[in-house]
Amino acid sequence: MRYSRVGGSGLKVSAVGLGCNNFGMRIDAAAADKVVGAALDAGVTFFDTAYIYGGGRSEEMLGRALGSRRDEVVVATKFGAPGKGPYDGGAARLQVMRQVETSLTRLGTDHIDLYYLHFPDPDTPMEETLAALDDLVRQGKVRYIANSNLTGWQLVDADHIARASGGARFIATQAEWSLLKRGIEREVVPAARHLDLGVIPYFPLASGLLTGKYRRGEEFPENTRFAAIPRLADGATDANFDIVEKLTAYAADHGRTLLELALSWLAAQPEVPSVLVGATSAEQAAANAAAVVDLTADELAEIAAITAGAVA
């Protein structure tokens, strides 16, 4: 397993991170224990969850599964998703302070290594959110801060605000990025590069399309994301299947697997310290952790050319 610094910070994470969004939604605590155990055995040190995943059960399951090995890993969680009521979401100081305490309790820890603003909040000035996060860093409850789902201009704006105030700066941004969805390369990735932020991809397998489990014109297999979450199935387009079929053929010709291409291409991008991949079984977690291999410069360029249409 390779370990890299996140952006310009001193924080190191494993090249493959475990996304824990399945915990409490698709798998129970016993299964989560096995997934986390397999990830740890494979050298994974980066575990990502959120306040809203599984209605809070994801954080609880992750904390339990890590147990005495908590200090061997980097735990990331998120706050600020939209809520059901006026005081149940967003990124105002009130919510930042409330949600961090709840997350610490659920995780069974006294600090969060990487704390994300989950979504931009149009109702709260970024100055207020960053000031609250800076207080948490100074209190020792949070070690580093990051964001998720921000645009390029929002990244630059937040960095300017933090620098002007002398407070904690974001060290990373998390965004959807895969060989089938490369749109962030137009604006977000250049902004992150300019600001020395790490870019942490989520949904790197396009909800399973880049594993080969779906076939053009066939029903989605039971217990898959497309079968369970219809909105995700919008990605099952002819254009995407065209790319997947080309990648599958390319992988076979080069002695690779589709999984290796999908994860290794992202991991090779200079802004990417870790690629977040979910798992519902120990076997899946182990396979994901082993899938990042060194691609040649020619392979990286050829894969980029095959998937160029996904940048639009």
C-alpha positions as CSV (number, residue, x, y, z in Angstrom):
1,M,0.0,0.0,0.0
2,R,1.2,3.5,-0.9
3,Y,0.8,6.4,1.5
4,S,0.7,10.0,0.4
5,R,0.4,13.5,2.0
6,V,-3.0,15.2,1.6
7,G,-2.4,18.4,-0.3
8,G,0.2,20.6,1.3
9,S,-0.4,19.2,4.8
10,G,1.6,16.7,6.7
11,L,-1.3,14.3,7.0
12,K,-0.7,10.9,5.2
13,V,-3.3,8.5,4.0
14,S,-3.4,5.2,2.2
15,A,-3.8,5.2,-1.6
16,V,-7.1,3.4,-1.2
17,G,-9.5,4.7,1.5
18,L,-12.6,2.9,2.7
19,G,-15.9,4.7,2.1
20,C,-18.2,3.7,4.9
21,N,-21.5,4.9,3.3
22,N,-22.7,1.3,3.1
23,F,-22.6,0.9,6.9
24,G,-26.1,1.0,8.4
25,M,-27.7,1.2,4.9
26,R,-26.6,-1.9,3.0
27,I,-24.8,-3.9,5.7
28,D,-25.1,-4.4,9.4
29,A,-22.6,-4.0,12.2
30,A,-21.3,-7.6,12.0
31,A,-20.6,-7.2,8.3
32,A,-19.0,-3.8,8.9
33,D,-16.6,-5.3,11.4
34,K,-15.4,-7.8,8.7
35,V,-15.1,-5.1,6.1
36,V,-13.0,-2.8,8.4
37,G,-10.9,-5.7,9.5
38,A,-10.1,-6.7,5.9
39,A,-9.3,-3.2,5.0
40,L,-6.9,-2.8,8.0
41,D,-5.2,-6.1,7.1
42,A,-4.7,-4.8,3.6
43,G,-3.0,-1.6,4.8
44,V,-5.9,0.8,4.5
45,T,-5.5,3.6,7.0
46,F,-8.1,6.1,5.7
47,F,-11.8,5.6,6.7
48,D,-14.5,8.0,5.5
49,T,-18.0,8.4,6.9
50,A,-20.5,11.2,7.5
51,Y,-23.0,12.4,10.1
52,I,-25.9,11.5,7.8
53,Y,-24.8,8.0,6.6
54,G,-27.2,5.4,7.8
55,G,-28.9,7.9,10.0
56,G,-25.8,8.0,12.2
57,R,-25.3,4.2,12.3
58,S,-22.3,4.4,9.9
59,E,-20.2,6.5,12.4
60,E,-21.3,4.2,15.3
61,M,-20.3,1.0,13.3
62,L,-17.0,2.5,12.2
63,G,-16.1,3.5,15.7
64,R,-16.9,0.0,17.0
65,A,-15.1,-1.8,14.2
66,L,-11.9,0.2,14.7
67,G,-11.9,-0.3,18.5
68,S,-8.4,-0.3,20.0
69,R,-6.9,0.4,16.5
70,R,-8.4,3.9,16.3
71,D,-5.0,5.6,16.6
72,E,-3.5,3.6,13.7
73,V,-5.8,5.2,11.2
74,V,-7.2,8.5,9.9
75,V,-10.9,8.9,10.5
76,A,-12.8,11.4,8.4
77,T,-16.4,12.4,8.8
78,K,-18.7,15.2,7.5
79,F,-21.1,17.8,8.7
80,G,-23.5,20.2,7.0
81,A,-25.8,18.2,4.8
82,P,-29.2,19.7,4.3
83,G,-31.6,18.9,7.2
84,K,-35.3,18.3,7.6
85,G,-35.8,21.4,9.7
86,P,-34.3,24.9,10.2
87,Y,-31.9,23.6,12.9
88,D,-31.2,20.2,11.5
89,G,-28.6,20.9,8.8
90,G,-26.4,23.4,7.1
91,A,-23.1,24.9,8.0
92,A,-24.0,27.6,10.6
93,R,-21.9,27.7,13.8
94,L,-24.8,26.2,15.7
95,Q,-24.8,23.1,13.5
96,V,-21.0,22.8,13.3
97,M,-20.8,22.7,17.1
98,R,-23.8,20.4,17.5
99,Q,-22.8,17.9,14.9
100,V,-19.2,17.6,15.9
101,E,-20.2,16.5,19.4
102,T,-22.6,14.0,18.1
103,S,-20.1,12.6,15.7
104,L,-17.4,12.3,18.4
105,T,-19.8,10.4,20.6
106,R,-20.9,8.0,17.8
107,L,-17.3,7.4,16.7
108,G,-16.2,6.8,20.3
109,T,-13.2,9.1,20.0
110,D,-12.0,12.4,21.3
111,H,-11.0,13.9,18.0
112,I,-11.7,13.7,14.2
113,D,-8.7,13.6,12.0
114,L,-10.3,15.1,8.9
115,Y,-13.6,17.0,9.2
116,Y,-15.5,17.8,6.0
117,L,-18.0,20.5,5.1
118,H,-20.3,18.0,3.2
119,F,-22.1,20.4,1.0
120,P,-21.9,24.2,0.4
121,D,-24.5,26.1,2.4
122,P,-25.9,29.1,0.6
123,D,-27.6,30.4,3.8
124,T,-24.4,30.6,5.8
125,P,-21.4,32.9,5.1
126,M,-18.2,30.8,4.5
127,E,-16.6,33.1,7.1
128,E,-18.9,31.8,9.8
129,T,-18.3,28.1,8.9
130,L,-14.5,28.5,8.7
131,A,-14.4,30.4,12.0
132,A,-16.3,27.6,13.8
133,L,-14.0,25.0,12.2
134,D,-10.9,27.0,13.3
135,D,-12.3,26.9,16.9
136,L,-12.6,23.1,16.7
137,V,-9.0,22.8,15.5
138,R,-7.8,25.0,18.3
139,Q,-9.8,23.0,20.8
140,G,-8.2,19.8,19.5
141,K,-11.5,18.2,18.6
142,V,-10.5,18.3,14.9
143,R,-7.0,17.9,13.4
144,Y,-7.6,19.0,9.8
145,I,-10.5,20.4,7.8
146,A,-11.7,19.8,4.3
147,N,-14.7,20.2,2.0
148,S,-16.9,18.2,-0.3
149,N,-18.9,19.1,-3.4
150,L,-17.6,22.6,-3.8
151,T,-17.0,24.3,-7.1
152,G,-13.7,25.7,-8.2
153,W,-14.6,29.3,-7.4
154,Q,-15.9,28.2,-3.9
155,L,-12.6,26.5,-3.2
156,V,-10.7,29.7,-4.1
157,D,-13.1,31.9,-2.1
158,A,-12.8,29.7,1.0
159,D,-9.0,29.7,0.8
160,H,-8.9,33.5,0.5
161,I,-11.1,33.9,3.5
162,A,-9.0,31.5,5.6
163,R,-5.8,33.2,4.7
164,A,-7.1,36.6,5.4
165,S,-8.3,35.6,8.9
166,G,-5.3,33.5,9.7
167,G,-7.5,30.5,10.6
168,A,-7.4,26.9,9.6
169,R,-7.4,26.2,5.8
170,F,-9.0,23.4,3.9
171,I,-6.4,20.8,3.0
172,A,-8.6,18.7,0.6
173,T,-11.7,18.6,-1.4
174,Q,-13.8,15.5,-2.0
175,A,-15.7,15.2,-5.3
176,E,-17.3,12.6,-7.6
177,W,-14.6,11.5,-10.1
178,S,-14.3,8.4,-12.2
179,L,-13.4,7.3,-15.7
180,L,-17.1,7.8,-16.5
181,K,-17.4,11.2,-14.8
182,R,-14.4,13.4,-15.3
183,G,-16.1,16.8,-15.3
184,I,-14.2,18.1,-12.2
185,E,-11.0,18.1,-14.3
186,R,-12.3,21.3,-16.0
187,E,-12.5,23.6,-13.0
188,V,-12.2,21.8,-9.6
189,V,-8.9,20.0,-10.2
190,P,-7.1,23.1,-11.6
191,A,-8.3,25.1,-8.6
192,A,-7.2,22.5,-6.2
193,R,-3.8,22.2,-7.9
194,H,-3.4,26.0,-7.6
195,L,-4.3,26.0,-3.9
196,D,-2.3,22.8,-3.1
197,L,-5.4,20.9,-2.0
198,G,-5.7,17.1,-2.2
199,V,-8.5,15.9,-4.4
200,I,-10.2,12.8,-2.9
201,P,-12.5,11.0,-5.4
202,Y,-15.7,9.3,-4.4
203,F,-17.8,7.0,-6.5
204,P,-14.6,6.0,-8.4
205,L,-16.3,2.9,-9.8
206,A,-19.4,4.8,-11.0
207,S,-21.7,2.9,-8.6
208,G,-20.4,-0.4,-10.1
209,L,-20.4,0.4,-13.8
210,L,-16.6,0.2,-13.8
211,T,-16.6,-3.3,-12.2
212,G,-18.3,-5.0,-15.0
213,K,-21.3,-6.1,-12.9
214,Y,-23.8,-4.4,-15.2
215,R,-24.5,-5.4,-18.8
216,R,-26.1,-3.3,-21.6
217,G,-29.7,-4.2,-22.0
218,E,-29.8,-6.6,-19.0
219,E,-31.7,-6.1,-15.7
220,F,-29.6,-4.8,-12.8
221,P,-28.5,-7.7,-10.5
222,E,-30.2,-7.9,-7.1
223,N,-28.5,-6.1,-4.1
224,T,-26.5,-3.8,-6.4
225,R,-26.6,0.0,-6.1
226,F,-28.5,0.5,-9.4
227,A,-31.2,-2.0,-8.2
228,A,-31.4,-0.4,-4.7
229,I,-31.1,3.3,-5.6
230,P,-32.9,4.1,-8.9
231,R,-31.5,7.6,-9.2
232,L,-28.0,6.2,-9.6
233,A,-29.2,4.0,-12.5
234,D,-29.3,7.2,-14.6
235,G,-25.6,6.4,-15.3
236,A,-26.4,3.3,-17.2
237,T,-26.4,5.1,-20.6
238,D,-25.4,3.8,-24.0
239,A,-22.5,6.3,-24.0
240,N,-21.2,5.0,-20.7
241,F,-21.6,1.3,-21.7
242,D,-19.6,2.2,-24.9
243,I,-16.7,3.5,-22.7
244,V,-16.9,0.5,-20.3
245,E,-16.8,-2.0,-23.2
246,K,-13.7,-0.2,-24.6
247,L,-12.0,-0.2,-21.2
248,T,-12.8,-3.9,-20.7
249,A,-11.2,-4.8,-24.0
250,Y,-8.2,-2.5,-23.2
251,A,-7.8,-4.2,-19.8
252,A,-7.8,-7.7,-21.3
253,D,-5.2,-6.7,-24.0
254,H,-2.9,-5.3,-21.3
255,G,-3.2,-7.9,-18.6
256,R,-5.1,-5.7,-16.3
257,T,-8.6,-5.8,-14.8
258,L,-11.3,-3.2,-15.2
259,L,-11.1,-2.5,-11.4
260,E,-7.3,-1.9,-11.7
261,L,-7.8,0.6,-14.5
262,A,-10.6,2.5,-12.7
263,L,-8.7,2.9,-9.4
264,S,-5.1,3.1,-10.6
265,W,-5.8,5.8,-13.2
266,L,-7.3,8.0,-10.5
267,A,-4.6,7.1,-7.9
268,A,-2.0,8.2,-10.5
269,Q,-3.3,11.8,-10.7
270,P,-0.9,14.1,-8.9
271,E,-3.6,15.8,-6.8
272,V,-5.1,12.5,-5.5
273,P,-3.7,11.2,-2.2
274,S,-6.4,8.5,-1.8
275,V,-9.3,7.0,-3.7
276,L,-12.4,6.3,-1.6
277,V,-14.1,2.9,-2.4
278,G,-17.0,1.4,-0.6
279,A,-17.3,-2.3,0.2
280,T,-20.1,-4.6,1.4
281,S,-17.9,-7.7,2.1
282,A,-14.4,-8.4,3.4
283,E,-13.5,-9.9,0.0
284,Q,-14.5,-6.7,-1.8
285,A,-12.5,-4.6,0.6
286,A,-9.4,-6.7,0.1
287,A,-9.8,-6.7,-3.7
288,N,-10.2,-2.9,-3.8
289,A,-7.1,-2.4,-1.6
290,A,-5.0,-4.5,-4.0
291,A,-6.3,-2.9,-7.2
292,V,-4.1,0.1,-7.3
293,V,-1.1,-0.8,-9.5
294,D,1.5,1.3,-11.3
295,L,0.3,2.1,-14.8
296,T,2.8,3.2,-17.5
297,A,2.7,6.7,-18.9
298,D,1.4,5.3,-22.2
299,E,-1.4,3.4,-20.4
300,L,-2.4,6.5,-18.5
301,A,-2.6,8.5,-21.7
302,E,-4.5,5.8,-23.6
303,I,-7.0,5.3,-20.8
304,A,-7.6,9.1,-20.7
305,A,-8.1,9.1,-24.5
306,I,-10.7,6.3,-24.2
307,T,-12.7,8.2,-21.6
308,A,-12.2,11.7,-23.0
309,G,-15.9,12.0,-23.6
310,A,-16.6,11.8,-19.9
311,V,-15.0,15.2,-19.3
312,A,-18.0,17.0,-20.8
